Every structure is written in structure tokens, then in C-alpha cells.
């Protein structure tokens, strides 16, 4: 499975000796400003002493770094924007921040259809996004730019979802693994073992519930949140290869193993393992409930580790949170150490650029995809790098939670992607619709799976007819 290679390389981030040979040496990224870029845009018009009038121009830049949870990523973006504007004479970025689902499922598809996407945009990989837009001729071929900037061999094996016919049309900014965050103080208070086995997990959930504490904080108003749990249930119960099989027809949403994943989720809903009224709770509410001690656990992406720093929104539980993989599921298929390790979010660039805009794009890529910014993403936001880091950079990782994330990856025998980076957009939208109906008690697990498979069949047929 192509994603397995992603894991192998991502997991080696914890092994600095291995990365020393492929990360370009041990120089301090803060002093070098990132990778050697070869022919990069000039720092300013003043370097050559030119007195020519600078042509001012603006470029649209769509991002999804909105709100408190994304503040660290927004800070990185702001610094990259500032540095790029300083390097490219006359450049001024116009930043357009949107909530990710609005951008991905509403605004960007309409812009792509009309042929006027932003010059730089937040872009997801996969058949329903990057690959679809690349085939339609809307995205810039980055293959020669990566060669020019000396970045061709800097990325881990994470570019497949952004590639078509061997050409690269988008760059993932980083990755994540999904698992269980748990409050170590609460677990100690009730004499609970870490939830590393299924029996210990269920015992913890039952004990917490009996004592008036929600086992799992969740905010399902945005269905992508509970879909994280469903995704891992599917990967474990049906096998890691199932996720990539939906678009080929090798796997079916309404197969018994996949239905079992939805059945398990519904059982947890009925047992009261999730936040009461979860359909009315936002993603931010989920974190607030966990930090306030209203819940003992939450299933979330590794990026959440940044929330538990002393100066972050979850400072109240700093040093009291641990991260583990979902334990092996009874009757599960395939490698039960497998984890969801995803590198689906990044940036893409419009195919319609003039010369000045192309210079700006090259400078943006050089500045964003550097050792310095990849390290900042890991240290400040818990985002796993999509590029090889130098030995010196890896040595700076001291955060216990980040180390636990790397330990989870090191202990995983395989990985599987989140299905939103694999299946078509209409299919993913249907998974959200059906999951919320399931939580509300309006459909059975089988009915939800049948409805999703119906959309999957239609999308697969449409793709085959192209």
C-alpha cells in the first residue's frame, strides 16, 4: 500500500542518526533560513542598485488557519508571507482565511469550475481535490520548480496524493497521526491503567461514566470530528487496505466489516461514552470539555498536542496529558498496531500565473518548505514534518507529547490514510451526513453504509467513464 511508505519515513523522524544522512547536514536552521534553494528570487531590488520603478502587484492567498486552534500555523504562514513579500519586489499578498470545509467543499470547487482559483490556495490531496483539479488543468505543475529550488529529494514519500502521472501539483505542509489523548491525573485518581489494551480502554470508559465524567469528549457539529474515530475503526476492523479500496471497488462501505465499524460507534453513543449533545458541540468545545476535566479522553489528531503547552489554550492540563494509539480491537483484521497517519493538507498554486506571480510562488515555496518552518510546525503545533529534517532539528524535539506521537508511529506496523484524502468529495460529504444521522438515531449502521456505497458506486462509475 503506497501509504505504508509514508509511515516508514515519517516514523524515522524519531531516529536522528538516520535523518542526519538525508537531511542535508546538521546546520542550525535558524541561521541558514532553510534548505539550499539554488536559484531563488532576489531578496530585494536594492541589491543590484537598480533605480527602475518597481511594479506593484497583489496575489490572492487562501488559507484555512482560522481561530485559536490554528494560531501557531497562522503565525508560521504570516512569517512566510512577510519574508516572501520582502524578497519579491512589489509583491503584496491578499490573505483570505476560510473555515476548511467551506473552502474545500464550497468555495474552491466553484472557483475551480469557473477557472479563477486563488493564486495560492489551501489544497487537500487525493482524487476529489488535488488530482481532480490537476487533471482539469487548474493547478501549476511544481515538478520543475522543486528541481530548481533543490527540493526534489527533500520530501518524505508523501507526494502521491498530490501527483498525477509522475508530476507534482501540490505540497503537503505536514502530517498527523490520530489516537487517544487522556488525562493522566483523572486516570490516576480512579486507579485506571493507560488505555493501551481494549479491556483497559473499556474499563476506563465505564469507570469514568459511573463517576459522572464523560469518557470521550467530542464535538460532532462538524462531522469530520467523529469521522476520525470511524476512520480508525474501519482501518482496524476491516483492515488498513480497506480505505484505499473504496475508489477501486475492492472495498465496499456496506461490507460486514465496515458496517461493524459504524455499529461499534453507535454502541458507544448508546452507552454514553461520548459527550451528551455532541451534534451541537463544535470542535473547540471538545477541547474545552477535556481541559475542564469534564471528559477523561478524546480521540483527536496529533496536532492537538500543541494545545497542552503552558502558554496555550489547554495550559490548565499541561503536563497531565498523554497520547496513545487506539488499542487492538477484538476480531479486527490486519495489523492491529496500524494507525491513521495522514499528509493530506497543503498548498497548491494556480496554473494561470504571470512572470511576477511565478517568482512569488517560487519564493513562497522556498520559504514555507524549509527546515526552519517544518521544525516550527513540529515544535509549536505538533504537525509531523512532510520533509526530511536535519539531525540538529530532530535534536530540538523535547516535548513529551510530541515524543509520544513519534513513539506511536515507531510502534505501528502499517498506516492507512484518512478516507477524505482518498474518496471523491461527494462520497466524503455523504459519510458526514450519514454519520450525523447515525448519531441522531435516524439511520441504522447498515442503512448509513448502504447510502454511502450508493454514492461511491455513482462516483466510481463517473470516473471510469471519463
Phi, psi and omega per residue, in radians:
X1 nan 2.314 -2.991
X2 -1.093 -0.497 -3.107
X3 -1.294 -0.328 3.135
X4 -1.051 -0.651 3.119
X5 -1.122 -0.573 3.087
X6 -1.008 -0.806 3.134
X7 -1.075 -0.831 -3.051
X8 -0.978 -0.748 -3.105
X9 -1.376 -0.676 -3.140
X10 -1.132 -0.697 -3.104
X11 -1.127 -0.486 -3.113
X12 -1.241 -0.064 3.065
X13 -1.038 -0.502 3.140
X14 -1.327 -0.198 -3.085
X15 -1.886 1.544 -3.007
X16 -1.125 -0.516 -3.122
X17 -1.123 -0.687 3.130
X18 -1.158 -0.696 -3.082
X19 -1.306 -0.363 -3.122
X20 -0.993 -0.649 -3.096
X21 -1.323 -0.382 -3.052
X22 -2.024 0.032 -3.089
X23 -1.743 0.114 3.072
X24 1.504 0.447 3.077
X25 1.667 -3.113 -3.038
X26 -1.902 0.505 -3.141
X27 -1.203 2.653 3.136
X28 -1.254 2.074 -3.098
X29 -1.115 -0.474 -3.131
X30 -1.182 -0.528 -3.118
X31 -1.562 -0.464 -3.113
X32 -1.551 -0.396 -3.110
X33 1.322 0.258 3.059
X34 2.054 -2.721 -3.034
X35 -1.365 2.787 3.030
X36 -1.232 2.110 -2.954
X37 -1.830 0.008 -3.118
X38 1.178 -2.247 -3.092
X39 -1.487 1.708 3.136
X40 -1.855 2.874 -3.139
X41 -1.067 2.624 -3.132
X42 -1.102 2.586 -3.104
X43 -1.129 -0.680 3.114
X44 -2.888 2.858 -3.131
X45 -1.213 -0.329 -3.089
X46 -1.301 -0.299 -3.080
X47 -1.113 -0.592 -3.106
X48 -1.597 -0.044 -3.117
X49 1.307 0.245 -3.093
X50 -1.207 2.456 3.093
X51 -1.862 0.150 3.133
X52 -1.130 2.547 3.124
X53 -1.171 2.292 -3.133
X54 -1.396 2.265 3.105
X55 -1.439 2.037 -3.140
X56 -1.443 2.452 3.102
X57 -2.647 2.694 3.130
X58 -2.009 2.662 3.105
X59 -2.344 2.359 3.091
X60 -1.368 2.453 3.134
X61 -2.408 1.895 -3.140
X62 -1.605 2.231 3.113
X63 -2.349 2.915 -3.130
X64 -2.143 0.403 -3.117
X65 -1.556 1.341 -3.017
X66 -1.969 2.313 2.996
X67 1.507 3.095 -3.067
X68 -1.004 -0.788 -3.090
X69 -1.073 -0.417 -3.101
X70 -1.830 0.262 -3.001
X71 -1.121 -0.573 -3.140
X72 -1.245 -0.717 3.101
X73 -1.148 -0.641 3.108
X74 -1.135 -0.669 3.121
X75 -1.108 -0.703 3.092
X76 -1.116 -0.802 3.121
X77 -1.044 -0.771 -3.134
X78 -1.048 -0.717 3.135
X79 -1.180 -0.677 3.094
X80 -1.143 -0.731 3.117
X81 -1.069 -0.811 -3.129
X82 -1.077 -0.789 -3.118
X83 -1.139 -0.686 -3.124
X84 -1.200 -0.706 3.091
X85 -1.100 -0.610 3.108
X86 -1.215 -0.537 -3.080
X87 -1.448 -0.534 -3.043
X88 -1.861 1.903 -3.094
X89 -0.964 2.267 3.057
X90 1.482 -0.135 -3.048
X91 -1.332 2.385 2.979
X92 -2.428 2.125 3.104
X93 -1.453 2.486 2.973
X94 -1.909 1.817 -3.073
X95 -1.445 2.358 3.141
X96 -2.230 1.807 -3.120
X97 -1.653 2.222 3.123
X98 -2.299 2.653 2.997
X99 -1.080 2.495 -2.930
X100 -1.050 -0.736 -3.112
X101 -1.217 -0.566 3.080
X102 -1.128 -0.777 3.111
X103 -1.120 -0.833 -2.975
X104 -1.284 -0.711 -2.986
X105 -1.832 -0.197 -3.112
X106 -2.139 -1.123 -2.976
X107 -1.235 -0.922 -3.058
X108 -1.130 -0.743 3.094
X109 -1.021 -0.679 3.124
X110 -1.162 -0.702 3.135
X111 -1.185 -0.695 3.108
X112 -1.119 -0.728 3.132
X113 -1.106 -0.621 -3.129
X114 -1.466 -0.195 3.129
X115 1.400 0.391 -3.139
X116 -2.324 0.958 3.111
X117 -1.231 2.862 3.034
X118 -1.016 2.722 3.139
X119 -1.161 -0.680 3.023
X120 -2.193 2.360 -3.029
X121 -2.546 2.594 2.918
X122 -1.097 2.316 -3.031
X123 -2.489 2.351 3.041
X124 -1.697 2.575 3.088
X125 -1.405 2.996 3.043
X126 1.919 3.079 -3.037
X127 -1.154 -0.539 -3.084
X128 -1.537 -0.080 -3.060
X129 -2.293 -1.721 -3.027
X130 -0.939 -0.828 -3.088
X131 -1.176 -0.668 3.105
X132 -1.107 -0.816 -3.105
X133 -1.234 -0.561 3.093
X134 -1.144 -0.760 3.130
X135 -1.127 -0.476 3.117
X136 -1.458 -0.019 3.098
X137 1.379 0.326 -3.087
X138 -1.605 -0.258 -3.050
X139 -1.942 2.561 3.124
X140 -1.264 2.322 3.036
X141 -1.288 1.994 -3.059
X142 -1.597 -0.068 -3.042
X143 -0.972 -0.873 3.129
X144 -1.217 -0.485 3.126
X145 -1.207 -0.720 3.092
X146 -1.079 -0.671 3.087
X147 -1.126 -0.815 -3.107
X148 -1.087 -0.679 -3.079
X149 -1.525 0.018 3.135
X150 1.290 0.436 -3.084
X151 -1.858 -0.003 -3.033
X152 -0.927 -0.737 -3.063
X153 -1.851 0.228 -3.103
X154 -1.504 -0.420 -3.079
X155 -1.415 2.564 2.951
X156 -1.197 3.139 -3.095
X157 -1.391 1.163 -3.009
X158 -2.211 0.172 -3.012
X159 -1.642 -0.121 -3.091
X160 -0.974 -0.774 -3.127
X161 -1.143 -0.256 -3.127
X162 -1.890 0.225 -3.031
X163 -2.115 2.605 3.062
X164 -2.420 2.170 3.116
X165 0.923 0.709 3.072
X166 1.406 0.006 3.114
X167 -1.859 2.507 -3.048
X168 -1.733 2.274 -3.084
X169 -2.148 0.077 3.099
X170 -2.889 2.815 -3.074
X171 -2.277 2.050 3.099
X172 -1.178 2.374 -3.097
X173 -1.401 -0.456 -3.136
X174 3.085 -2.997 -3.090
X175 -2.423 -3.078 3.130
X176 -2.738 2.763 2.960
X177 -2.055 2.624 -3.111
X178 -1.989 2.399 -3.099
X179 -2.927 -2.767 -3.027
X180 -1.843 2.123 2.900
X181 -1.597 2.374 3.103
X182 -2.408 2.628 -3.102
X183 -1.472 1.910 -3.055
X184 -1.165 -0.549 3.115
X185 -1.152 -0.785 3.134
X186 -1.122 -0.739 3.127
X187 -1.088 -0.712 3.119
X188 -1.164 -0.707 -3.116
X189 -1.000 -0.659 -3.094
X190 -1.801 0.235 3.066
X191 1.130 0.616 -3.078
X192 -1.667 2.466 3.028
X193 -1.345 2.704 3.007
X194 -0.947 2.491 -3.047
X195 -1.364 1.070 -3.087
X196 -1.752 -0.126 2.991
X197 -2.159 2.768 -3.117
X198 -1.093 -0.723 3.130
X199 -1.092 -0.737 3.130
X200 -1.183 -0.621 3.110
X201 -1.129 -0.845 -3.126
X202 -1.163 -0.693 3.081
X203 -1.056 -0.736 3.115
X204 -1.096 -0.797 -3.130
X205 -1.063 -0.779 -3.130
X206 -1.169 -0.724 -3.135
X207 -1.134 -0.774 3.130
X208 -1.069 -0.795 -3.129
X209 -1.069 -0.747 3.132
X210 -1.074 -0.436 -3.108
X211 -1.803 0.317 3.040
X212 1.351 0.304 3.106
X213 -1.943 2.260 3.105
X214 -1.126 2.225 3.125
X215 -1.034 -0.904 -3.095
X216 -2.167 2.077 2.979
X217 -1.236 2.388 3.096
X218 -2.694 2.558 3.054
X219 -2.205 1.790 -2.954
X220 -1.780 0.248 3.054
X221 -1.078 -0.646 2.933
X222 -1.695 1.918 -2.971
X223 -1.175 -0.190 3.082
X224 -1.109 -0.432 -3.093
X225 -1.198 -0.999 3.080
X226 -1.178 -0.354 3.083
X227 -1.104 -0.435 3.074
X228 -1.055 -0.788 3.135
X229 -1.168 -0.793 3.105
X230 -0.994 -0.746 -3.106
X231 -1.022 -0.756 -3.138
X232 -1.277 -0.657 3.040
X233 -0.994 -0.763 3.138
X234 -1.120 -0.815 -3.130
X235 -1.038 -0.596 -3.120
X236 -1.502 -0.717 -3.084
X237 -1.389 -0.649 -3.104
X238 -1.746 -0.262 -3.127
X239 1.878 2.505 -3.067
X240 -0.994 -0.545 -3.080
X241 -1.312 -0.188 -3.088
X242 -1.077 -0.708 -3.043
X243 -1.005 -0.804 -3.115
X244 -1.346 -0.159 -3.111
X245 -1.514 -0.201 -3.100
X246 -1.099 -0.735 -3.068
X247 -1.375 -0.321 3.125
X248 -1.653 -0.231 -3.083
X249 1.572 -0.051 3.126
X250 -1.214 -0.413 3.113
X251 -2.233 2.611 -3.124
X252 -2.141 2.408 3.079
X253 -1.082 -0.565 -3.087
X254 -1.706 0.346 3.017
X255 -1.264 2.713 -3.095
X256 -0.962 -0.683 -3.090
X257 -1.194 -0.683 3.131
X258 -1.273 -0.698 3.069
X259 -1.046 -0.600 3.113
X260 -1.074 -0.584 3.109
X261 -1.153 -0.773 3.093
X262 -1.176 -0.593 3.100
X263 -1.129 -0.740 3.122
X264 -1.098 -0.725 3.123
X265 -1.100 -0.767 3.132
X266 -1.100 -0.632 3.093
X267 -1.089 -0.703 3.115
X268 -1.180 -0.653 3.056
X269 -1.038 -0.858 -3.084
X270 -1.152 -0.529 3.128
X271 -1.391 -0.139 -3.123
X272 1.395 0.435 3.135
X273 -1.309 -0.339 -3.107
X274 -1.874 2.848 -3.139
X275 -0.942 2.268 3.091
X276 -1.101 2.328 -3.108
X277 1.268 0.574 -3.040
X278 -1.052 -0.505 -3.130
X279 -1.183 -0.297 3.092
X280 -1.739 0.061 -3.090
X281 -1.762 2.327 3.068
X282 -1.421 2.926 3.101
X283 -1.023 -0.712 3.120
X284 -1.131 -0.577 3.108
X285 -1.114 -0.623 3.119
X286 -1.024 -0.813 3.112
X287 -1.148 -0.743 -3.126
X288 -1.047 -0.742 3.126
X289 -1.121 -0.686 3.135
X290 -1.175 -0.796 -3.125
X291 -1.123 -0.620 -3.129
X292 -1.326 -0.062 -3.138
X293 1.398 0.225 3.086
X294 -1.337 -0.306 3.120
X295 -2.379 2.557 -3.113
X296 -1.580 -0.382 -3.101
X297 -2.469 2.870 2.917
X298 -2.693 2.465 3.095
X299 -1.652 2.071 -3.007
X300 -2.694 3.024 3.100
X301 -1.393 2.703 -3.078
X302 -1.073 -0.330 3.102
X303 -1.047 -0.404 -3.110
X304 -1.140 -0.254 -3.139
X305 -1.012 -0.499 -3.131
X306 -1.188 -0.338 -3.113
X307 -1.299 -0.250 -3.022
X308 -1.867 0.473 3.029
X309 -1.486 2.856 -3.083
X310 -1.095 -0.449 -3.100
X311 -1.901 0.300 -3.063
X312 -1.912 3.134 -3.054
X313 -1.099 -0.472 3.137
X314 -1.765 0.490 -3.077
X315 -1.017 -0.462 -3.105
X316 -1.068 -0.439 3.121
X317 -2.030 0.330 3.094
X318 -0.993 2.300 -3.117
X319 1.409 0.019 -3.101
X320 -2.099 0.307 -3.085
X321 -2.192 2.395 3.074
X322 -2.217 2.858 -3.080
X323 -2.269 2.278 3.068
X324 -2.407 2.812 3.024
X325 -1.309 2.700 2.982
X326 -1.013 2.269 -3.095
X327 -1.191 2.892 3.123
X328 -0.956 2.375 -3.139
X329 -1.596 2.377 3.057
X330 -1.009 2.374 3.113
X331 1.164 0.284 3.102
X332 -1.274 2.725 3.126
X333 -1.884 2.612 3.097
X334 1.360 -2.944 -3.082
X335 -1.205 2.003 -3.099
X336 -1.447 0.084 2.952
X337 -1.711 -0.037 -3.086
X338 -1.104 2.583 -3.121
X339 -2.320 2.775 3.027
X340 -1.435 1.879 3.099
X341 -2.084 1.993 -2.912
X342 -2.113 2.399 3.053
X343 -2.243 0.927 -2.972
X344 -1.613 -0.303 -3.039
X345 -1.824 2.374 3.111
X346 -2.888 -2.588 -3.140
X347 -2.221 2.503 3.017
X348 -2.189 2.978 -3.012
X349 -2.439 2.417 -3.096
X350 -1.089 2.496 3.072
X351 -1.277 -0.275 -3.086
X352 -1.721 1.528 -3.121
X353 -2.261 2.467 2.987
X354 -1.532 -3.118 -3.040
X355 -1.079 -0.767 3.139
X356 -1.118 -0.716 -3.135
X357 -1.161 -0.614 3.105
X358 -1.153 -0.685 3.066
X359 -1.061 -0.723 -3.137
X360 -1.141 -0.698 3.119
X361 -1.099 -0.757 3.125
X362 -1.091 -0.727 3.125
X363 -1.164 -0.698 3.116
X364 -1.072 -0.800 3.135
X365 -1.094 -0.778 3.142
X366 -1.027 -0.720 -3.064
X367 -1.414 -0.644 -3.128
X368 -1.310 -0.726 -3.056
X369 -1.741 1.181 -3.128
X370 -2.187 2.847 3.106
X371 -1.002 -0.717 -3.107
X372 -1.055 -0.885 -3.072
X373 -1.282 -0.584 3.062
X374 -1.125 -0.706 3.098
X375 -1.160 -0.729 3.107
X376 -1.059 -0.718 3.110
X377 -1.047 -0.677 3.137
X378 -1.242 -0.825 -3.058
X379 -1.311 -0.707 -3.040
X380 -1.557 -0.514 -2.982
X381 -2.228 -0.007 3.132
X382 1.211 0.320 3.136
X383 -1.497 2.147 -3.137
X384 -1.211 2.300 -3.088
X385 -1.053 2.561 3.029
X386 -1.693 -0.015 -3.109
X387 -2.174 2.801 3.094
X388 -1.230 2.280 3.113
X389 -1.754 2.654 3.095
X390 -1.256 2.829 3.107
X391 -1.031 -0.692 -3.131
X392 -1.112 -0.645 3.131
X393 -1.195 -0.810 -3.135
X394 -1.059 -0.611 -3.126
X395 -1.131 -0.315 -3.129
X396 -1.465 -0.084 3.133
X397 -1.377 1.909 -3.132
X398 -2.162 -0.213 -3.108
X399 -1.094 2.164 -3.102
X400 -1.031 -0.675 -3.134
X401 -1.162 -0.740 3.107
X402 -1.076 -0.708 3.106
X403 -1.102 -0.653 3.108
X404 -1.143 -0.656 3.067
X405 -1.054 -0.807 3.124
X406 -1.116 -0.614 3.091
X407 -1.124 -0.692 3.103
X408 -1.070 -0.768 3.116
X409 -1.137 -0.703 3.122
X410 -1.116 -0.530 -3.100
X411 -1.544 -0.033 -3.104
X412 -1.571 2.324 3.115
X413 -1.459 -0.272 3.141
X414 -2.794 2.882 3.035
X415 -2.277 2.825 3.011
X416 -2.462 2.629 -3.083
X417 -1.445 2.889 2.955
X418 -1.292 2.445 -3.033
X419 -1.195 -0.213 3.089
X420 -1.256 -0.264 3.075
X421 -1.687 0.061 -3.088
X422 -2.084 -0.930 -3.030
X423 -1.403 2.872 3.133
X424 -1.181 2.716 -3.055
X425 -1.002 -0.730 -3.135
X426 -1.118 -0.608 3.113
X427 -1.179 -0.804 -3.126
X428 -1.098 -0.714 3.093
X429 -1.020 -0.674 3.118
X430 -1.172 -0.614 3.095
X431 -1.088 -0.672 3.109
X432 -1.162 -0.800 -3.139
X433 -1.041 -0.823 -3.080
X434 -1.234 -0.601 3.126
X435 -1.158 -0.735 3.102
X436 -1.135 -0.637 3.061
X437 -1.125 -0.674 3.131
X438 -1.119 -0.793 3.131
X439 -1.067 -0.673 -3.127
X440 -1.330 -0.173 -3.132
X441 1.451 0.331 -3.091
X442 -1.615 -0.248 3.059
X443 -2.431 2.755 3.016
X444 -1.526 2.866 3.063
X445 -0.957 -0.716 -3.138
X446 -1.161 -0.747 3.130
X447 -1.103 -0.707 3.111
X448 -1.099 -0.787 -3.131
X449 -1.146 -0.692 3.109
X450 -1.090 -0.718 -3.130
X451 -1.142 -0.697 3.127
X452 -1.170 -0.754 -3.128
X453 -1.109 -0.584 3.109
X454 -1.067 -0.751 3.107
X455 -1.213 -0.687 3.119
X456 -1.057 -0.745 3.122
X457 -1.059 -0.748 -3.130
X458 -1.145 -0.736 -3.134
X459 -1.207 -0.689 3.098
X460 -1.125 -0.679 3.114
X461 -1.142 -0.708 3.125
X462 -1.118 -0.700 3.134
X463 -1.162 -0.651 -3.119
X464 -1.216 -0.453 -3.103
X465 -1.461 -0.227 -3.112
X466 -1.229 nan nan
